[in-house]
Amino acid sequence: MGNQIKRSLYYYELFAFEHDIENNSVYKDRTNKYINEFFSQIANSQSSASDYSDFIVKTSQGTVFILIDKVLDDKTYFFRIVLCRGNALPYIEKGGKLESLGNYIDSDQNIAEITHCIYYGKYGVLGAEYNYNGARCAILADYIMKFDDQSPIIQCHPKFNNDALKKLSEDKEYSLFEISVKTNSSAYINILSNKSIFNVLQATAPNSDTLEVVIKQRKTKKNGNRGFDNPLSKEEIKELITTHREGLVRFKLSQSSFSECVDLLSDKFVGKTTLVKTEERTVDSESMYNAINRFFKNNVEEYC
């Protein structure tokens, strides 16, 4: 096991918010035009660059740059996020170039760690390995906006399959409704705009950090197995868990016993892979790209 590296694979929606000047509104660009153009321009620039110094951006996580390794005709981009800092292995960043750690093992250089990613431009989906020492994928939005000061707002949210929602029947009453929402989030604004029940609670404690609502009614023979109507429609629930998910702390529903509740925040796309370390104790890029792409094709693409 000492020569193996285990990685989790996560999938995200990477998208831009564009400004509709005519209607003075902001909308989520589902064509992915800006992000596709961004990756295309970076790839073209790097193909003729002598080093990567022009692509470095300083972020709260450390110095970051991306390396485009391959581009397919269907707007699929294979790239590495390189995070340079003092406590990660196994590459050295020097003058924008990556060099083997072995050349500088005793020197005082910044050490870089790699996160492999594939951006599927056709779907606006980002697949990435989880590397504990490497950059988190949320940093990609920060990188794009700092690299291009004309960039629209970029966000990176986990991709979900919504299978949990499919477990709920349209014609059954509920025995449990449990939700916890951050009050500084778009999810909070969304539920306040939908239902008066939440507005009453908000008025009671307007300065709270979170809004928590728990409704329980056991279904028994004595009450004719009756429950209650959900405070939110299925469409409203779907909107919450897809568009406003970052603001949700907890969201559980049940139409039977409390112990058989459906956790609506549990359906992230997460894969696993085990790879053999290279001689330099690193992940082989081609093997990692194959693992990310294989899980996408087998498990994620049908939901895009």
C-alpha atoms as a printed R data frame, in Angstrom:
    type eleno elety resid chain resno       x      y       z
1   ATOM     1    CA   MET     A     1   0.000  0.000   0.000
2   ATOM     2    CA   GLY     A     2   2.998  2.290   0.458
3   ATOM     3    CA   ASN     A     3   3.340  2.818  -3.287
4   ATOM     4    CA   GLN     A     4  -0.318  3.714  -3.813
5   ATOM     5    CA   ILE     A     5  -2.228  6.972  -3.656
6   ATOM     6    CA   LYS     A     6  -5.952  7.015  -2.857
7   ATOM     7    CA   ARG     A     7  -8.028  9.920  -4.088
8   ATOM     8    CA   SER     A     8 -11.667 10.969  -3.972
9   ATOM     9    CA   LEU     A     9 -13.172 12.483  -7.126
10  ATOM    10    CA   TYR     A    10 -15.672 15.327  -6.903
11  ATOM    11    CA   TYR     A    11 -17.828 17.020  -9.541
12  ATOM    12    CA   TYR     A    12 -18.945 20.649  -9.612
13  ATOM    13    CA   GLU     A    13 -20.921 23.131 -11.648
14  ATOM    14    CA   LEU     A    14 -18.564 25.914 -12.752
15  ATOM    15    CA   PHE     A    15 -20.511 28.868 -14.131
16  ATOM    16    CA   ALA     A    16 -20.630 32.613 -14.654
17  ATOM    17    CA   PHE     A    17 -23.295 35.140 -13.696
18  ATOM    18    CA   GLU     A    18 -23.797 37.532 -16.596
19  ATOM    19    CA   HIS     A    19 -25.456 40.961 -16.560
20  ATOM    20    CA   ASP     A    20 -28.546 41.468 -18.689
21  ATOM    21    CA   ILE     A    21 -28.204 45.194 -19.441
22  ATOM    22    CA   GLU     A    22 -31.584 45.482 -21.148
23  ATOM    23    CA   ASN     A    23 -33.499 44.119 -18.128
24  ATOM    24    CA   ASN     A    24 -30.950 45.266 -15.525
25  ATOM    25    CA   SER     A    25 -30.732 41.776 -14.049
26  ATOM    26    CA   VAL     A    26 -28.171 39.047 -13.422
27  ATOM    27    CA   TYR     A    27 -28.578 35.529 -14.796
28  ATOM    28    CA   LYS     A    28 -26.702 32.244 -14.712
29  ATOM    29    CA   ASP     A    29 -25.137 31.692 -18.141
30  ATOM    30    CA   ARG     A    30 -25.994 28.102 -19.019
31  ATOM    31    CA   THR     A    31 -24.163 28.355 -22.363
32  ATOM    32    CA   ASN     A    32 -20.851 28.511 -20.439
33  ATOM    33    CA   LYS     A    33 -19.592 30.945 -23.083
34  ATOM    34    CA   TYR     A    34 -17.269 32.991 -20.880
35  ATOM    35    CA   ILE     A    35 -15.643 30.031 -19.101
36  ATOM    36    CA   ASN     A    36 -15.104 28.148 -22.361
37  ATOM    37    CA   GLU     A    37 -13.469 31.234 -23.852
38  ATOM    38    CA   PHE     A    38 -11.322 31.681 -20.739
39  ATOM    39    CA   PHE     A    39  -9.911 28.145 -20.877
40  ATOM    40    CA   SER     A    40  -9.433 28.396 -24.633
41  ATOM    41    CA   GLN     A    41  -7.440 31.620 -24.319
42  ATOM    42    CA   ILE     A    42  -5.300 30.237 -21.489
43  ATOM    43    CA   ALA     A    43  -4.562 27.111 -23.530
44  ATOM    44    CA   ASN     A    44  -3.575 29.172 -26.583
45  ATOM    45    CA   SER     A    45  -1.365 31.468 -24.506
46  ATOM    46    CA   GLN     A    46   0.392 28.605 -22.741
47  ATOM    47    CA   SER     A    47   1.108 26.789 -26.008
48  ATOM    48    CA   SER     A    48   3.597 29.517 -26.914
49  ATOM    49    CA   ALA     A    49   4.780 30.540 -23.408
50  ATOM    50    CA   SER     A    50   8.349 29.831 -22.292
51  ATOM    51    CA   ASP     A    51   7.291 29.570 -18.622
52  ATOM    52    CA   TYR     A    52   4.180 30.007 -16.481
53  ATOM    53    CA   SER     A    53   5.036 33.252 -14.712
54  ATOM    54    CA   ASP     A    54   2.328 35.119 -16.666
55  ATOM    55    CA   PHE     A    55  -0.335 32.797 -15.278
56  ATOM    56    CA   ILE     A    56   0.384 33.118 -11.554
57  ATOM    57    CA   VAL     A    57  -2.266 34.574  -9.232
58  ATOM    58    CA   LYS     A    58  -1.942 35.146  -5.491
59  ATOM    59    CA   THR     A    59  -4.933 33.917  -3.492
60  ATOM    60    CA   SER     A    60  -5.810 33.360   0.154
61  ATOM    61    CA   GLN     A    61  -4.725 29.724  -0.227
62  ATOM    62    CA   GLY     A    62  -1.351 30.623  -1.712
63  ATOM    63    CA   THR     A    63   0.208 31.310  -5.098
64  ATOM    64    CA   VAL     A    64  -1.776 29.508  -7.795
65  ATOM    65    CA   PHE     A    65  -1.519 28.890 -11.501
66  ATOM    66    CA   ILE     A    66  -3.158 26.423 -13.863
67  ATOM    67    CA   LEU     A    67  -1.516 24.270 -16.514
68  ATOM    68    CA   ILE     A    68  -3.633 23.218 -19.506
69  ATOM    69    CA   ASP     A    69  -2.443 19.749 -20.554
70  ATOM    70    CA   LYS     A    70  -4.947 18.831 -23.252
71  ATOM    71    CA   VAL     A    71  -7.957 20.275 -25.097
72  ATOM    72    CA   LEU     A    72 -10.539 18.220 -26.991
73  ATOM    73    CA   ASP     A    73 -12.714 19.466 -29.843
74  ATOM    74    CA   ASP     A    74 -15.865 19.214 -27.696
75  ATOM    75    CA   LYS     A    75 -14.502 21.908 -25.324
76  ATOM    76    CA   THR     A    76 -13.148 19.484 -22.753
77  ATOM    77    CA   TYR     A    77 -10.089 20.859 -20.937
78  ATOM    78    CA   PHE     A    78  -7.635 18.709 -18.978
79  ATOM    79    CA   PHE     A    79  -5.619 20.833 -16.557
80  ATOM    80    CA   ARG     A    80  -3.767 20.998 -13.260
81  ATOM    81    CA   ILE     A    81  -4.245 23.570 -10.521
82  ATOM    82    CA   VAL     A    82  -0.807 24.219  -9.026
83  ATOM    83    CA   LEU     A    83  -0.747 25.518  -5.455
84  ATOM    84    CA   CYS     A    84   2.646 26.771  -4.272
85  ATOM    85    CA   ARG     A    85   3.337 27.028  -0.569
86  ATOM    86    CA   GLY     A    86   5.821 25.878   2.042
87  ATOM    87    CA   ASN     A    87   4.300 22.671   3.390
88  ATOM    88    CA   ALA     A    88   3.099 20.679   0.377
89  ATOM    89    CA   LEU     A    89   4.777 18.110  -1.849
90  ATOM    90    CA   PRO     A    90   6.087 17.120  -4.350
91  ATOM    91    CA   TYR     A    91   7.071 19.791  -6.939
92  ATOM    92    CA   ILE     A    92   9.115 22.974  -6.802
93  ATOM    93    CA   GLU     A    93   7.870 26.129  -8.521
94  ATOM    94    CA   LYS     A    94  10.772 28.215  -9.742
95  ATOM    95    CA   GLY     A    95  10.302 31.142 -12.090
96  ATOM    96    CA   GLY     A    96   6.901 29.844 -13.088
97  ATOM    97    CA   LYS     A    97   8.196 26.395 -14.042
98  ATOM    98    CA   LEU     A    98   7.694 23.093 -12.244
99  ATOM    99    CA   GLU     A    99  10.815 21.141 -11.392
100 ATOM   100    CA   SER     A   100  11.454 17.927  -9.462
101 ATOM   101    CA   LEU     A   101  11.679 18.196  -5.695
102 ATOM   102    CA   GLY     A   102  14.867 16.175  -5.789
103 ATOM   103    CA   ASN     A   103  16.767 19.081  -7.335
104 ATOM   104    CA   TYR     A   104  15.964 21.375  -4.415
105 ATOM   105    CA   ILE     A   105  15.445 19.110  -1.429
106 ATOM   106    CA   ASP     A   106  17.814 21.192   0.717
107 ATOM   107    CA   SER     A   107  16.909 24.599  -0.664
108 ATOM   108    CA   ASP     A   108  14.459 27.219   0.549
109 ATOM   109    CA   GLN     A   109  12.061 27.217  -2.386
110 ATOM   110    CA   ASN     A   110   8.268 27.246  -2.506
111 ATOM   111    CA   ILE     A   111   6.905 23.721  -2.803
112 ATOM   112    CA   ALA     A   112   3.924 23.088  -5.091
113 ATOM   113    CA   GLU     A   113   1.086 20.574  -4.955
114 ATOM   114    CA   ILE     A   114  -1.101 19.494  -7.868
115 ATOM   115    CA   THR     A   115  -4.881 19.088  -8.223
116 ATOM   116    CA   HIS     A   116  -5.934 17.416 -11.489
117 ATOM   117    CA   CYS     A   117  -9.163 18.640 -13.104
118 ATOM   118    CA   ILE     A   118 -11.245 18.185 -16.237
119 ATOM   119    CA   TYR     A   119 -13.672 20.897 -17.318
120 ATOM   120    CA   TYR     A   120 -16.481 19.608 -19.551
121 ATOM   121    CA   GLY     A   121 -17.392 22.786 -21.414
122 ATOM   122    CA   LYS     A   122 -20.392 21.194 -23.107
123 ATOM   123    CA   TYR     A   123 -22.067 20.768 -19.714
124 ATOM   124    CA   GLY     A   124 -20.363 23.365 -17.536
125 ATOM   125    CA   VAL     A   125 -19.176 20.588 -15.196
126 ATOM   126    CA   LEU     A   126 -15.800 20.360 -13.484
127 ATOM   127    CA   GLY     A   127 -14.389 17.011 -12.356
128 ATOM   128    CA   ALA     A   128 -11.490 17.086  -9.920
129 ATOM   129    CA   GLU     A   129  -9.439 14.938  -7.600
130 ATOM   130    CA   TYR     A   130  -9.472 15.800  -3.911
131 ATOM   131    CA   ASN     A   131  -5.886 16.334  -2.795
132 ATOM   132    CA   TYR     A   132  -5.622 17.191   0.907
133 ATOM   133    CA   ASN     A   133  -2.464 19.253   0.356
134 ATOM   134    CA   GLY     A   134  -3.608 20.762  -2.920
135 ATOM   135    CA   ALA     A   135  -5.882 23.607  -3.933
136 ATOM   136    CA   ARG     A   136  -9.605 23.313  -3.299
137 ATOM   137    CA   CYS     A   137 -11.675 23.625  -6.468
138 ATOM   138    CA   ALA     A   138 -13.501 26.685  -5.154
139 ATOM   139    CA   ILE     A   139 -10.217 28.525  -5.674
140 ATOM   140    CA   LEU     A   140 -10.720 28.213  -9.446
141 ATOM   141    CA   ALA     A   141 -13.483 30.842  -9.380
142 ATOM   142    CA   ASP     A   142 -11.186 33.148  -7.400
143 ATOM   143    CA   TYR     A   143  -8.335 32.488  -9.837
144 ATOM   144    CA   ILE     A   144 -10.415 33.323 -12.917
145 ATOM   145    CA   MET     A   145 -11.782 36.568 -11.460
146 ATOM   146    CA   LYS     A   146  -8.342 37.736 -10.303
147 ATOM   147    CA   PHE     A   147  -6.605 36.701 -13.531
148 ATOM   148    CA   ASP     A   148  -9.157 38.592 -15.631
149 ATOM   149    CA   ASP     A   149 -10.317 41.776 -13.948
150 ATOM   150    CA   GLN     A   150 -13.111 42.027 -16.559
151 ATOM   151    CA   SER     A   151 -14.496 38.653 -15.543
152 ATOM   152    CA   PRO     A   152 -18.150 38.253 -14.555
153 ATOM   153    CA   ILE     A   153 -18.893 36.661 -11.182
154 ATOM   154    CA   ILE     A   154 -17.749 33.031 -11.255
155 ATOM   155    CA   GLN     A   155 -19.011 30.360  -8.877
156 ATOM   156    CA   CYS     A   156 -18.150 26.705  -8.315
157 ATOM   157    CA   HIS     A   157 -20.861 24.579  -6.651
158 ATOM   158    CA   PRO     A   158 -20.984 20.808  -6.029
159 ATOM   159    CA   LYS     A   159 -22.915 18.889  -8.683
160 ATOM   160    CA   PHE     A   160 -25.839 16.801  -7.395
161 ATOM   161    CA   ASN     A   161 -27.889 14.023  -8.936
162 ATOM   162    CA   ASN     A   162 -31.150 14.797  -7.038
163 ATOM   163    CA   ASP     A   163 -31.824 11.066  -6.526
164 ATOM   164    CA   ALA     A   164 -32.789 11.846  -2.931
165 ATOM   165    CA   LEU     A   165 -35.672 14.010  -4.161
166 ATOM   166    CA   LYS     A   166 -36.938 11.121  -6.299
167 ATOM   167    CA   LYS     A   167 -37.511  9.080  -3.142
168 ATOM   168    CA   LEU     A   168 -40.380 11.371  -2.144
169 ATOM   169    CA   SER     A   169 -43.871 10.572  -3.389
170 ATOM   170    CA   GLU     A   170 -46.116 13.287  -4.788
171 ATOM   171    CA   ASP     A   171 -49.280 11.924  -3.173
172 ATOM   172    CA   LYS     A   172 -48.045 11.177   0.380
173 ATOM   173    CA   GLU     A   173 -48.259 13.441   3.386
174 ATOM   174    CA   TYR     A   174 -45.157 14.144   5.450
175 ATOM   175    CA   SER     A   175 -44.200 13.066   8.964
176 ATOM   176    CA   LEU     A   176 -40.985 15.129   9.168
177 ATOM   177    CA   PHE     A   177 -39.828 18.459   7.789
178 ATOM   178    CA   GLU     A   178 -36.434 19.608   9.086
179 ATOM   179    CA   ILE     A   179 -34.459 22.476   7.590
180 ATOM   180    CA   SER     A   180 -31.620 24.708   8.756
181 ATOM   181    CA   VAL     A   181 -30.642 27.712   6.614
182 ATOM   182    CA   LYS     A   182 -27.891 30.326   6.933
183 ATOM   183    CA   THR     A   183 -29.560 33.733   7.242
184 ATOM   184    CA   ASN     A   184 -26.853 35.451   5.173
185 ATOM   185    CA   SER     A   185 -27.496 33.218   2.158
186 ATOM   186    CA   SER     A   186 -29.552 33.253  -1.018
187 ATOM   187    CA   ALA     A   187 -31.333 30.119   0.282
188 ATOM   188    CA   TYR     A   188 -32.710 32.195   3.163
189 ATOM   189    CA   ILE     A   189 -33.965 34.903   0.813
190 ATOM   190    CA   ASN     A   190 -35.526 32.219  -1.351
191 ATOM   191    CA   ILE     A   191 -37.594 30.570   1.382
192 ATOM   192    CA   LEU     A   192 -38.712 33.933   2.792
193 ATOM   193    CA   SER     A   193 -40.040 34.885  -0.626
194 ATOM   194    CA   ASN     A   194 -41.954 31.614  -0.943
195 ATOM   195    CA   LYS     A   195 -43.829 30.992   2.308
196 ATOM   196    CA   SER     A   196 -45.340 33.107   5.063
197 ATOM   197    CA   ILE     A   197 -44.505 30.493   7.718
198 ATOM   198    CA   PHE     A   198 -40.822 31.373   7.386
199 ATOM   199    CA   ASN     A   199 -41.532 35.093   7.420
200 ATOM   200    CA   VAL     A   200 -43.229 34.746  10.821
201 ATOM   201    CA   LEU     A   201 -40.139 33.051  12.271
202 ATOM   202    CA   GLN     A   202 -37.810 35.591  10.694
203 ATOM   203    CA   ALA     A   203 -39.766 38.441  12.279
204 ATOM   204    CA   THR     A   204 -39.388 36.781  15.693
205 ATOM   205    CA   ALA     A   205 -35.569 36.629  15.494
206 ATOM   206    CA   PRO     A   206 -34.399 38.922  12.675
207 ATOM   207    CA   ASN     A   207 -30.721 38.869  13.733
208 ATOM   208    CA   SER     A   208 -30.244 35.120  14.009
209 ATOM   209    CA   ASP     A   209 -27.324 33.336  12.302
210 ATOM   210    CA   THR     A   210 -29.467 30.432  11.127
211 ATOM   211    CA   LEU     A   211 -33.147 29.713  10.697
212 ATOM   212    CA   GLU     A   212 -34.131 26.222  11.853
213 ATOM   213    CA   VAL     A   213 -37.576 24.675  11.408
214 ATOM   214    CA   VAL     A   214 -38.580 21.184  12.552
215 ATOM   215    CA   ILE     A   215 -42.119 19.855  12.061
216 ATOM   216    CA   LYS     A   216 -42.944 16.321  13.243
217 ATOM   217    CA   GLN     A   217 -46.167 14.330  13.191
218 ATOM   218    CA   ARG     A   218 -46.081 10.596  13.685
219 ATOM   219    CA   LYS     A   219 -48.321  8.597  11.392
220 ATOM   220    CA   THR     A   220 -50.231  6.109  13.529
221 ATOM   221    CA   LYS     A   221 -53.376  4.007  13.293
222 ATOM   222    CA   LYS     A   222 -54.919  6.319  15.875
223 ATOM   223    CA   ASN     A   223 -54.686  9.359  13.583
224 ATOM   224    CA   GLY     A   224 -55.440  7.385  10.438
225 ATOM   225    CA   ASN     A   225 -51.775  7.497   9.281
226 ATOM   226    CA   ARG     A   226 -52.239 11.158   8.553
227 ATOM   227    CA   GLY     A   227 -49.302 13.523   8.245
228 ATOM   228    CA   PHE     A   228 -49.052 17.127   7.090
229 ATOM   229    CA   ASP     A   229 -48.579 18.966   3.810
230 ATOM   230    CA   ASN     A   230 -45.019 20.010   3.017
231 ATOM   231    CA   PRO     A   231 -44.444 23.757   3.562
232 ATOM   232    CA   LEU     A   232 -42.555 23.766   0.251
233 ATOM   233    CA   SER     A   233 -43.588 22.297  -3.072
234 ATOM   234    CA   LYS     A   234 -41.353 19.802  -4.835
235 ATOM   235    CA   GLU     A   235 -40.366 22.435  -7.380
236 ATOM   236    CA   GLU     A   236 -39.456 24.867  -4.600
237 ATOM   237    CA   ILE     A   237 -37.376 22.155  -2.913
238 ATOM   238    CA   LYS     A   238 -35.586 21.387  -6.160
239 ATOM   239    CA   GLU     A   239 -34.794 25.074  -6.647
240 ATOM   240    CA   LEU     A   240 -33.367 25.261  -3.124
241 ATOM   241    CA   ILE     A   241 -31.094 22.219  -3.338
242 ATOM   242    CA   THR     A   242 -29.793 22.997  -6.810
243 ATOM   243    CA   THR     A   243 -29.428 26.786  -6.974
244 ATOM   244    CA   HIS     A   244 -29.139 27.793  -3.310
245 ATOM   245    CA   ARG     A   245 -27.454 24.744  -1.805
246 ATOM   246    CA   GLU     A   246 -24.494 26.582  -0.266
247 ATOM   247    CA   GLY     A   247 -26.824 28.250   2.236
248 ATOM   248    CA   LEU     A   248 -28.417 25.021   3.473
249 ATOM   249    CA   VAL     A   249 -26.998 23.506   6.656
250 ATOM   250    CA   ARG     A   250 -29.511 20.661   6.971
251 ATOM   251    CA   PHE     A   251 -32.564 19.542   4.999
252 ATOM   252    CA   LYS     A   252 -34.370 16.277   5.815
253 ATOM   253    CA   LEU     A   253 -37.853 15.012   4.951
254 ATOM   254    CA   SER     A   254 -39.806 11.869   5.730
255 ATOM   255    CA   GLN     A   255 -43.124 10.454   4.622
256 ATOM   256    CA   SER     A   256 -42.902  7.438   6.959
257 ATOM   257    CA   SER     A   257 -40.966  6.958  10.220
258 ATOM   258    CA   PHE     A   258 -38.548  9.640  11.413
259 ATOM   259    CA   SER     A   259 -35.638  7.160  11.182
260 ATOM   260    CA   GLU     A   260 -36.313  6.642   7.462
261 ATOM   261    CA   CYS     A   261 -35.911 10.293   6.536
262 ATOM   262    CA   VAL     A   262 -34.467 11.427   3.202
263 ATOM   263    CA   ASP     A   263 -31.371 13.623   3.519
264 ATOM   264    CA   LEU     A   264 -31.652 16.023   0.584
265 ATOM   265    CA   LEU     A   265 -28.028 17.156   0.977
266 ATOM   266    CA   SER     A   266 -26.476 13.705   0.708
267 ATOM   267    CA   ASP     A   267 -26.403 13.103  -3.040
268 ATOM   268    CA   LYS     A   268 -23.122 14.607  -4.194
269 ATOM   269    CA   PHE     A   269 -21.256 12.864  -6.993
270 ATOM   270    CA   VAL     A   270 -18.212 11.329  -5.280
271 ATOM   271    CA   GLY     A   271 -15.934  8.735  -6.860
272 ATOM   272    CA   LYS     A   272 -12.904  6.874  -5.527
273 ATOM   273    CA   THR     A   273  -9.700  5.817  -7.225
274 ATOM   274    CA   THR     A   274  -6.399  4.220  -6.238
275 ATOM   275    CA   LEU     A   275  -3.300  4.923  -8.329
276 ATOM   276    CA   VAL     A   276   0.296  3.785  -8.202
277 ATOM   277    CA   LYS     A   277   2.811  6.473  -7.224
278 ATOM   278    CA   THR     A   278   5.434  7.482  -9.768
279 ATOM   279    CA   GLU     A   279   9.156  7.321  -9.002
280 ATOM   280    CA   GLU     A   280   8.901 10.915  -7.755
281 ATOM   281    CA   ARG     A   281   6.068  9.971  -5.348
282 ATOM   282    CA   THR     A   282   3.518 11.820  -7.433
283 ATOM   283    CA   VAL     A   283   0.218 11.004  -9.144
284 ATOM   284    CA   ASP     A   284   0.555 10.096 -12.794
285 ATOM   285    CA   SER     A   285  -1.455 12.740 -14.626
286 ATOM   286    CA   GLU     A   286  -2.745 10.499 -17.404
287 ATOM   287    CA   SER     A   287  -3.967  7.886 -14.918
288 ATOM   288    CA   MET     A   288  -5.739 10.527 -12.847
289 ATOM   289    CA   TYR     A   289  -7.382 12.113 -15.890
290 ATOM   290    CA   ASN     A   290  -8.584  8.660 -16.967
291 ATOM   291    CA   ALA     A   291 -10.111  8.039 -13.530
292 ATOM   292    CA   ILE     A   292 -11.897 11.430 -13.464
293 ATOM   293    CA   ASN     A   293 -13.213 10.948 -17.007
294 ATOM   294    CA   ARG     A   294 -14.288  7.335 -16.455
295 ATOM   295    CA   PHE     A   295 -16.417  8.219 -13.416
296 ATOM   296    CA   PHE     A   296 -17.908 11.172 -15.283
297 ATOM   297    CA   LYS     A   297 -18.909  9.017 -18.250
298 ATOM   298    CA   ASN     A   298 -20.323  6.219 -16.104
299 ATOM   299    CA   ASN     A   299 -22.049  8.180 -13.354
300 ATOM   300    CA   VAL     A   300 -22.330 11.934 -13.973
301 ATOM   301    CA   GLU     A   301 -22.917 12.642 -17.657
302 ATOM   302    CA   GLU     A   302 -26.479 11.284 -17.730
303 ATOM   303    CA   TYR     A   303 -27.483 13.936 -15.160
304 ATOM   304    CA   CYS     A   304 -26.019 16.843 -17.151
